[in-house]
């Protein structure tokens, strides 16, 4: 698990250097002292100057607005590398670096935690939670982790396989480990960063694509003892409900669909925020399981509490109130995207609100004291609803829930805004959103059966339960990605920066008048927060999906971003030929660090010469969709992300595909074995589809 870095630890084991006296060195005692001082009161106090970045969104309100202005619009052109360090990762890196008093904690893929001297980049220790590599296929969207929490001397990470780990902040030694998954027969994972409120570690889970019941749990930060658990959807109605909120929710589901067999979904896999004054926490809930409401609740219904933001009592987990953004979610319109708490003047009245830009394409302003709806407006093109009525319900268009015709869902299930964090600058009054569009057509699948492999049903051979067929007709929309500056009071766009691709990184905004964001095409960029003018950029060797953080040590401001292309879109496609492994970069004014060498991806050549029977292409296509599609993309059409596109395989690989797939040869890289899932004859058909598709696209 723990890997001590000998050169670092040998020098700090017994030292007692103070941070003020030796900014370049960190002793174990100093680290312990610094992280032991992080508690609820300290995180609240840090808001005044934000010299540290002690929690995922910088503050409990998750604003990602730093009050540091040492780096500003006048001097950002002098920003340069201070140091960089490898993260030993070739899969997605989605973590926001946590920095407290000169010590940095950041996670890479497989939930591995890295501790650095934040000023020098010296590696202090590494903690590997030892996630089994054959667990990878149980998650939809890469083997990623969005970061850690720190509190009273410990570092907390929730590993991909569903365990919550408490680690000694100074040594990297495990303090305790708790299994958060209540039903190991179902495909639960965890990808989100924990939060700690009032001595309790909060963590949800993921897995609604597969069929699970969502819940969030609070654990005592000292002992790991479970304090409370709240479910987002009701369980089997023949059994007693856990609380009144579940009893009320059950009235909004049709029991004819037996939703509890597929779990119902509603997983809380990312966003949380906390208001210490109101003593309320807020959590975003996910999509239904299966996605298709026509199957999980045939008579309709809102299906509470899917696709909602819910307010809970952080001490007890008791439900307080909610606003459901997509009633009866039918399109994988999760509300797990970043929640920001803000105080705004709206129509002359001071309002305590939450700000939210979920997958469904509408930007929401909701009163956080009582969950009353204030407004919702489109921040991208939307075709499933024309707007919201005064009660906060969407005005849906005809055909959006068709049981017969394909529907090009805009936004698609990839989201108008996905997990990539947005930020709010109270000086400009703007929210900075990583907005996007990825085309997709959904069609009701009348042949869906729970946990059943149906060729043609996406990823059903690996346990996905969606209830849809995809791209039965070609999408017509154009992919896009842009940074959007949004006025939440007037609900309108102020400026945008267009990118070459979707899936750009999270944002950071500062009192220096800046917005920072990494891009899919491998850059780290600074903009003027008011005008959107690009003021600075640098290459970073890979597409960026994570959000940056900024912090100060000994009067010097630094900006840090973790880099590593991935996530559900990044598994299949890319926007740069740079293929650098996961890396963390830290910048400062007039930095003297040397940029690492940028690694170019080897030129891709379509596979050729593998014999096949043309009659196998059609059946092979259906098997490919049910076994391979959402990891490897369309052969020779998608260009491959951090997982290879099989249309660019070698002939030897395809000729030996049966042996490779049915023996678990690639399990250590995260690919499942298909032993018992595919036969040699079915593998031969998949190879026919791959080679046949490569032959078809070659002339184009």
N, C-alpha and C positions, 0 to 999 in steps of 0.2 A: 504494500500500500504506500507507505511513506518512503520517499527517496530523499535522504539528506544530501546536499551538495557539499562534498567534503571540503573544498577550498573555502567555502563560505562559512560552514558551520564550525570548522576547526578554529576559525579566527574569532567567532563570536560566542562560543560556548560559555566561557567564564568571564567575558568582558562586561564592563558596566559603563559603557560610553553613553553620555547624554546626547540627545538629538541636537541640542543647541551647540554643543562643543564639537561634535563630529558629524556633520551632515552627510558625509560620504560613507559612514559606516553604521551598521545596525547591530546592536547586541540583542541577545535573547531577552534580557531583562527589559530593554527599552521597548521591544516589540510587545512584550507582555503588558508593560505599563500602558502603552498607547492603546492597544485593543481592549484591555480591561476597562479603560475609561469610556468606551463606546457603550452607551445605553440609550434608553428612550430620551432622557433629558439632554444628553450630549448631541444626539441627532437633531433634536429640535433647536438647540443652541447653535449648532453649526450653520443654520439658515442665515444667521446675521451676517457672516462674512464668507461662508462656503469655502473655507481654506482646504477642507478635506472633502472627499467623496465617500461618505460612510455607509450609504445604502443605495440600492439599485437605481433609483431615480433621482439621486442626489439628496432629496429631502422626502419627508413622508407624503408630501403632496404630489410627488413624482413630476415636478416641473421641468427638471433638467435645465434649469436656468442658474448659471453661476454668477455670483456677484463680483467675481474677480475681473479686473480690467487692465491688468498689466500687459496683456496681449489685446490689442484693440485695432480699430479700423486704420489707424495711422501707422502702426508698426508691424502689422501681421505679415507684410511682405518679407520681413526679416526672420520669419519662423523657419526653423531648420531642425534637423534630427538631433536629439540629445543622445538617444540610444535605441537599439532594437534588440529583440531576443526571440529565438525560435520557440514554438509551442509544440513541436514534435507532432504535428497534426496535418493530415491531408483531407480531412472532412470539414464540415462547417464549423466556424467559430462565431458565436452569437453573443458573447458575454460583454457586459459593461464592466471595465476594470474598477474595482473598489480600492481606494487609496486613503490611508489614515496615517498621518504623521510620518510620511516617508516610506511606508511599507505598502506594497501593492499585491492584490490577490485577483487572479483572473483565471477563468476556466477555458479549456479547449474542448474538442470533441471527446466523446467517451467519458465526459464529466470529470476529467483530470484537472486538478487544481494546481496552479503554479503561484508561488510566492516570490516576489522580487524586491530588492532594494529599488524603490521607485525613482531615486535620483540617479543611480549608476547603472541600473539594469542587471545587477548581480543577482543570479538565481540563489534563493535562500533554501527552498525546499520544494518538493513536488509530492502531491498526494494522489494516488491512483485508487479509485474505489473499486477497481477490478470488475468492471461490468463484463459479464460473459459476452463474447463476440457473437455468439449465436442468438443473442437477445435482440440484435439490431432490427430484424424484420418486424418486430412487434410495434415499431413506431412508424408513423407515416412519413416523417419529414426530416430525415438525417439524424445521425447520432450526436445531436448537439446539446449544449447546455448554456443557459443565459446568464450564469454567474452565481456568486456567493452572497451570503449575508455575514456580517461580523457583529459580535455582541459579547461584551463582558469576557474578553479573552479567548473567544472561540470563533472559528470560521465554520459556517454551515453551508453544505452543498447537498443538493438533492440529486442523486445519481439516476442515470437513464433507466436503470432497472428497478426504480421505485424505493430505494432506501434513502433515508435522511441521515447524513453523516455530520457529526460534530468533531472538529479538528482543533488541536491546540494551535493557536495563532503563531506562536514563536517557533515551535519545533516541527509542526506538521504531523504530530502523532495523533492517532484517533482517540477521542475522548469517549464517544459512544456512537452507536449505529442502530437505527430503528427501521423496521420494515413498515412502510406506509400503505402497502397494498393489502386490501382486505380479502381479495379473491384472486389467487394466483392462477386460477384456471382461465382468467381473462387477460387480454393483452393491454395491460396498463403500462404506461411509461411516465417519466417525469422529465421535462425539458426546461421548466421555468426556474427562475431565481427565487429562493425563499426570501421572506421579509420577517423582521422581528419587531413586534409591537408589544410593549409592556411586558417584556420577559417571555413572550411566547413566539415560537417559530411557526410561521404560517406557510403551508405548502399545499398546492392542489396536485392534479395529475392530468395525463393526456390519454387518448385511446378511443375517442368516440367514433373514429373511422372503423374500428374493429367491432365495437359493441361492448360498451362498459357504462357503468353508472357513475356520474361525476360527483366528487365531494372535495371539500377542503378541510384540512385538519390543523389544529394548533397543538404544538408540543412544548413542554417546559424547556426553556433554553439551557437550564442547568443540568437537568436529569434526563431529558428526552421523554419523560412521561407524557402520554397523550392527555390533553386537557379538554378538548371538545372536537366534534366533527359535525359539519353541516353538509347535507346532500342538496344537489341542485335540481334533482327530479325525483318523483315519488317511486317507491319500490312496488313490489307485488301488492295490489290492493286487498288481497285475501288475508294479509298480515297486518298487524298494527303499524300505523305510521309513526315515524320517529318524533314528529312534532306537528304543531298546527299548520306550519307552512307547507309541509308535505301533504297534509289532508286537503288543504286548499288547492294545491297544485294538481292533485289527482282528479279534481273536477274538470280540469282543462284537457284531459287526455281521454281517448276512446279505448276502453279496455278490449275491444274487439281486435285491436292490433297487438295485444300482449307485449306492449313496449318493454316491460321489465325483463323479458327474455333476452333482448338485445341490450339491456341496461338503460336505454333511454338517452344516454349521452350527457350533454351539459357539462363536460369536463372543464375545470378551471385551471388551464394550463399556462397562464402567463400573468395577466395584469392584476395588480392590487394597489390600493392607496389607503392612507390613514389620516383622519382628521383628529388630532389630539384634543382640540377644543370641544368638538361635538362628541368625542369618544365613540366614533364610528369608523369602521373599516369598510372598504368597497372592493368588490371582486367582480370581474367579468366572467360570464359563463359561455360555454361553447355550443356547438351544433348538436342537432339531434342524432340519435343512433337507431336505425339507419338514417341517412340524410333525408330521405324521401318521406315526407309526412304522410303521403297517401298510403304508405305501407305501415308506418309505426302507429298512426292514429287515423284510421281510414275515414272516420266521420268528421275529421277536422279538429278544431280546438287550438287554443294558444300554446298548449304544451309548456306550461311554466315549469322551471324557470330558465328554459333554453334562451340563448341569445339575449341575455339581460345583463344589466349592472345591478348588483344586489348589495344593500347595506346590511352589515352584521354588527352585533355587539362583540368587540374583540376579546372581552373577558369570558363570555359564555358561548359564543357562536350563535346566539339567538338571532333569528331573522327580524329585521326592523322594517325594511321597505325595499322596493325594487322599481326599476323601469325596464320593461321588455321592449327592445328596439326592433326585433323581427319576430312578431307573434307567429307561432306555428312554423318556425324556420324550416325552409324547404330546399335551401340552396347552399348549405354549409356557411351561413352568414354568422360566424361566431362573433361574440362581443368580448372576446378575450384580449382585444387590442388595448394599448396603453391608455390608462385613465389618468387625467390631470385634474387636481383640485385647484380652484381659483376663486377669487373674490372679484366680481365684475359689477359695473353699474350698467343696468339694462333698463331702458326707458325711464331713466331718472331714479331708479331704485337700486340700492346696494343688494346684491344677491350672492349667496354662497352657492357655488355651482360645481358640478363636475363637467369636464369637457371630454368628448369622446368621438373618435372617428373610426368606427368598426369596419368590418369587411363590406357591409352592404352599401356603402357609398354616401351615406348621410352623416353630416357632422351634427352632433347633439350637444345641446346645452340643457342641463337638468339641475333643478334645485337639490343640493345634496343634504339639506336638512330634513326633507320629507319625500324625496324622489319624485317631486312633481315636474312634469314636462314643461319646458319653456319654449324650445324651438329645435327644429331639425331641417337642414338644407343640404342639397346635393353638393359635394365637393369634387365629384367627377361625373362622367356620364353614367346615368342609371336608367335601366329599362324595365325593372320589375315593379316599380311604384312611381307615381307622379309627385308624391310629397306626403306630408303628414297632416292629419286633421288637428283640431284644437285639443283633443284628448290625448294626442301623442300616438295615434295609431296610423300606420301607413295606409295610403290609398293605393291599393294594388291594381295592376293592369290585368285585363283579360288575357288568359293564356300562360301567365307566369307559373301556374301550377298544373299545366296540362298533363293529363294521363295518357294522351295519344300522340301529341306532336312534339318534336324536338324543340328546345327553347335555348337560344343563345343568351345565356345569363350574363347581364352586365350590371355590376361587376361580376366576375366569375368567382368560383370558390377560392381562387388565389387571393382575392380580396382587393378592394380599392385601396386599402391600407391593411397590412398584415401586422405581424408582431413587432416590426422594426419601430423602436420608440420615437414618438414625436416629442416636441419641447414647446414651452410657453414662456415668452419674454414679456413681463409686465411693463417694461419700458416702452416697447413698441405696441403692446397689446395684441401681438400676433402669435399664432400657433404654427409651428413648422412641421409639416406632415410629409413623410415619404410616401407619396401617392403613386398609384400604378394601375395598369390594366393588363391582364393576361387572358386572351380569348379562350372560351370553352363553351361547348354545347352539351346540355344535359337532356336526357330523355328517360321517362319513366320505364323501369324494367319490370314487366309483369312476372318474369320468371325468377325474381329474387327469392332466395330462401336463406334464413339465418345460418351462418357458418357453413355455407355450401359452395363448393367450387363449381362455378358455371363459366365455361369458356366464353369470352367476350365481355364478362362482367369484371370491371377493372380491379385487379389485385385480389380477386376473390379466392385464388388459390393460396394466398398468404393470410387469409382471415379477414380481409376488408368486408364490411357490410354497408354498402352505400345505397342500393336500391335504384341505381341509375346506370344507363349506358352513356358513353361520352363520345362526342364528335361523330355521331352517326351521319351528320352532314357537316360540311366544312364551316368553321367559324368565319365570319366576315369582318370582325373588328380587328384593329391593328394594335399590337402590343405597344405599351408606352410606360415610361417611368419619369416622374418629375418631383422636384422639391417644391412643395406648395406652401406659401405663406398665407395664412387664413385669419381673417378678422372674426372672432367668435361672437362679438357683440352685434355687428351688422351682418353676420353670416354671409361673408363674401370673400372671394379671392382678392389678394392685394398684389402678389407677384408670384412668378414661378420660374424655376430653372429646369429646363428640359434635359433629359438624359437619353442615351442610345438604347437603353434597355430597362425593363422592370427590375425590381429586387435590389434597390439601393438601400444603403445602411440607415440606421437611426440617426437622430439629430441631437445637437447640443447647442444652446444659445447662451450668450454671456453679456455681462454689463459692459464689456468692451465693444458692444454693437455688432457682434459677430454671430454667425450660424455656421457650425461645422457639420460636415457629412461626408462619409465615404461612399463610393459609387461602385456600381456593378462592373464598370470598365477599368477598375483598378486604380482609382485616384482618391486622395483625401483632400477636401476642398473647404475653403472658408469664404463665406459670403457676407456682404453688408446686410445686417438684419433688417434695415429699413427699406433699402432699395432692391436688394437681390443681386447687386453687382458682385461678380466673382473677384475676390481680392488676392487669393493665393491658392495654389494647388501643388501637390507632389504625387508622383507615382508610388505605389506601395506593393506592387508585385503580385496582386491577386484582387479579385473582386471583393468588395467590403460589404458585409451585411450587418455587422454589429454597430452599436452606438458608442461614440467617444465619451470620455470624461475629462474634466480639468480640475486641477488642484494646485496648491501652493506649498512650497517648502523653503524656509529661510528667505522669504520675500520674493521668491522666483516662481512665476506661474508656468505650469507645464500643461500640455494637452496630450492625452494618450488614447490610442485606438487599437483594438485587437482586430486582426485581419485574417480572413480565411473563408473562401467562397463555399457556400453550401446552403442548406435548407431545402425545402421541397422543390422549389424552382431551380435552385442552384445545383441539385443533384443531376438534372437533365440538360440544362442549358447554361451558357456562359456568354459574356460580352467582352472578353479579353483573351488574348493568346498567352498572357502571363499566367504561370501556374505555380507561383511560389507557395511553399507550405505555410501553415498557420504561423503567425508572427505578431508580436506586440511592438508597436512603435510609440515612442515618447518624443515630443517636440518641445522646443523652447526658443526664445529669441536668440539668434546668433549661435544656435547649437553647433557643436563641432563633431557630431557623430558621423560615421561613414554609412551611407545607405548600402544595404546588402545587395548582392548581385540579383538582378531580376532574371528569373528562369523562364525561358520561352517553351511553350508546349510544342512537342514534336509534331510536324505536319501530319495531318490525318489523311489516310488513304482508304477509300472504300474497299471492303473485303471483296475478293474475286476468286473464282475458280473452285468454289466448294460445290460438289455435285448435289442436285436435289431434284425431286419430282415436282413439277409445277402444280400438280393436283394437291400437293400438301400445303401450298401457300395459304389458302383460305382457312383451313383448320388450324394451321400454325399461327396465323394472325390472331385468332380467337384465344389460343393458348398463351400467346405472347402478352396480350392485353391483360389476361387474368393472372399472369405470373411475373411480368417483367416491366410493364409500361412505365409506372410512376417512379421507377428508379433509373432505367436506362433510356427512356424516351423512345421516339420513333426511329427505327434504324436508318441511319444515313440522312435523316431529315433534321431532327434535333442534332445539335453539334456536340453534345456531351458536356456535362458539368464536372463535378468532382467524382462522378461515377462514369465510367466509359460508356460511350454510345456503341452498341454492339454492331452497328453497320460499319464501324471502322476497326473491327476485330481483325486478328490475323486468321488466315485460312486454317492454320494448325489449331487455333482455339475452337473454331466452329467444327472442324473435323473430329475433335475430341470432346465435344460439348457434353455428350452423355456421361462420360467418365468424370468430367469436371463437376457437373451439376449434381450428379447423384451420389457423390462421395463426400461432399462438403469441403472440396478443395479450397474454396475461397472464404470459408467461415471466418478466419482470422481477420479478414478485411471487412467483415460485416455482412457478407452475402450469405443467405441461408442455404442449407442443403435442401435439395428437392427430392431426396430419397423418400419414397412413399407418397409424394405429391405429383410426380410426373413419371411416366414410363419412358424407356428408351425410344419407343416409336413416337411418343409425343414430343420428346426432345428433337427428334429428327424433323418433325413437322415445324417446330419453332425455328430450327436452323434453315429450313426451306423458306420460311417467311423472311428471315433476316437477309439471306443471300438474294432472294428474289426481289426484296425491296431495294437493296443496294444496287442490283442490276437495273432496276427501273429508274432510280434517281440518277444513275451515273451520267446519262446523256444530258441531264439538266444542270 
